[in-house]
Amino acid sequence: MLSCTKSTWPPRLVTVPGLHGSEGAHWQTWLERQFARSLRVEQADWDAPDLALWAKSLRDLLARERGPFVLAAHSFGCLATAHALQQASYANDVVGVLFVAPASPEKFGFAGTFDARRLGVPSILIGSETDPWMPLAGSRDLAQRFGSAFVNLGDAGHINTAAGFGPWPRAKYFIDTLVHCAAPLRFREDAFEAAQHAFV
């Protein structure tokens, strides 16, 4: 049986806000309070989106802190997160990603070239039928390119504070789902390693 003291489970929540950051009433801020030891990616300038720099901020945080991690990204933060995950392998550190209302890469062409490719981690992408930053078809296409499960939230705007998304229990449900799906694999690996050490 595995020792709880040796386990690094559950993963730490890392939020990745979009343009202008996420204020105190935002669902990302609420979500951080639902999980112990949660972290937020900080940017040098929240008003100057830069794909490479914002992705580096996430990679630096993941390298600095102890994982595993589950990520919750919003808007331009979704693009920065995907870009970061495509630049390096986080197979053992990032167990899942929640992409919420990703911004259209075309709207942020000035912020750096974005290439939507399949990610090496399980993910859920939440789109909206009335999002001014990304048409629903664009969200669905992005989900397909990432290899993400896709959820249509309906008439939900940009899924931010202005659209009424402060406390948002479904966000916690999606994060919990990613963690629960990752747990059997993680503990199977831990059990295998423990068995190997027992015979050394």
N, C-alpha and C positions, 0 to 999 in steps of 0.2 A: 504494500500500500504506500502511496506517495505521502510524503510529509508536507503538511500545509506550509511549514516554515521555509521549505526549499522551493516551493512553487512561486512563480512570478505572475500567477494568474490572480485576478482578472486583469485584462489589458488596461492601460491608462488611456483615458479619453484625451485627444488632442483636437482642439477646434482650430479651423483655418478660415478666418473671416475674409470677406471680400472688400471691395472698394470702400474707403472711409471707415473700415473696421465695423465692429458690432457693438452697439451701445448697450447700456445696462438692461434695457427692456427687451432686447433681441432674444430669440429662442436659443441662440448659441450660448449666451450668458446664462440663461436658465438651465440649459443642459449641463453646463460645467458644474453647477451646484448639485446635480443629481449623481455625480460620480466622485468618489474620493480620489485625490491626487491628480485631478484633471489639469491640463496644460493648455495654453493658448499660444499660437504662433504670433510673434510680434514683428511688425514691419517698421523700417526706418521712416517711411513716409506713406501713410495710409491713403493719401490723395494722389499718389504717383504710381499707378500700376506698372510693374515691370516683371514679366514672366520669369526671367532668369533669376533676378534678385529675390523675388518672393518665394520661388521654389527653393533657392539656397537657404532662406530663413527656415523653411520647414526641415530641410535636410540637416541643417546645423542643430536644430532642436532635437531631432531624432538621434543624432550622433552623440549629443551631450547628455541626454537623459536615458534612464534605464527602461527598456521595453518589457513586454510587448505593448503595442499601441493599437487603438482603433481611432480612425480619423473622422471628423465631421466637418465638411467644407461647405461654404456657401458662395454663390456667385463667382466672381473672379478668383476666389479662393479655390474653387473646384479646378480651374485651369492650372493654377499654380501647383496644386496637389498632384494632379495627373502628370504634369511636367516633371515634378520632383521624383515621382515613382518611376518614370520612364528613364531617368538619368542614372538610377542606381537600383540595386536589388535589395529589397527590404522583406524578403520572403519570411524571415524569422522574426522580424520586428513589427511589421504592420500586418495585423490579422484581418482587417476589413476597413472599408471606406464608405462613408455615407456622403454622396454628392447631392446637394440640395440647390435647386434653381441655378444650374450652371449658366454663366454668362456666355453669350455667343462669341466664339473666337474672332469672328469677323468684326465685331464691335470693338475689339481690343487688338486689332492688327498692329497698331502703333506700339503696343507693349511687348512685342516679340512674337516670333513665329511659333504657332502652336500646331503640333502634329498629334491628332487623336489616334492612339494605338491601344491595342489590348493590354490591360494591366495584369500584373502577376499576382494580384490579390483579389479576394472576393469583394464585391461592391454592390451597392444599391444606389440608383440614381432617381431622384424625385423631380419630376417636371410639373409644369402648370400650364393650363390652357390659356391663361391670360397674363403670362409673364412678358413684360415689355423688353426684357433682356435676352429672351430666347424663345422662339416659337416652339410649340409642343413637338412638332415633327423634328426640329433640330435636337431637342432633348432626347427624343427616342433614338435618333441616329447616333448621337454621342454615346448613349448607353450601349448600343449595339457595338460600336467601335471599341469601347472600353471592356466589353464583356460583362456589363453590369445588369443586374435585375432592374427592370424599369417599373416605376409607379407613377401613374397619372393622378395628381392631386386635384384635378378639376379647376374650378374658378378660384385660384389661390394667389393671383398676382405674382410678385417676385418672392413670395414665401419669406417675407421679412416683417419687421415691426409695423411698417405702413400698411401691410396687408393683413394685420391682426395676428401675427405669429410671434407672441411673447412666449409664455409658458406653452409648451407643445409636447404633450405626452407621447404622441406618435413618433417623434424624433427619438425619444428614449427607447421606444419599442423597436425601432429600426436598428439602433445601436445594439440593444440586447440581442436581437436576432443575429446580427453579425458575430457577436461574441459567442453565443450559444452554438452557432454552426462551426466556429473555429475550435471550440473546446475539445471535442472528441479527438481531433487530429493532434492537437497540442499535447494532450495527456497520454495519448498512445505513444508519441515520440518520447515523452518523459519516462513512461513506464519501460519502454524498450531500452533506454539509456541506463535506467536503474538496474534492469536485469543484466545488462552487459557488465556493469560494475560489480555486481554480486558474484560473477563467475571469474573475476580477475584475481 
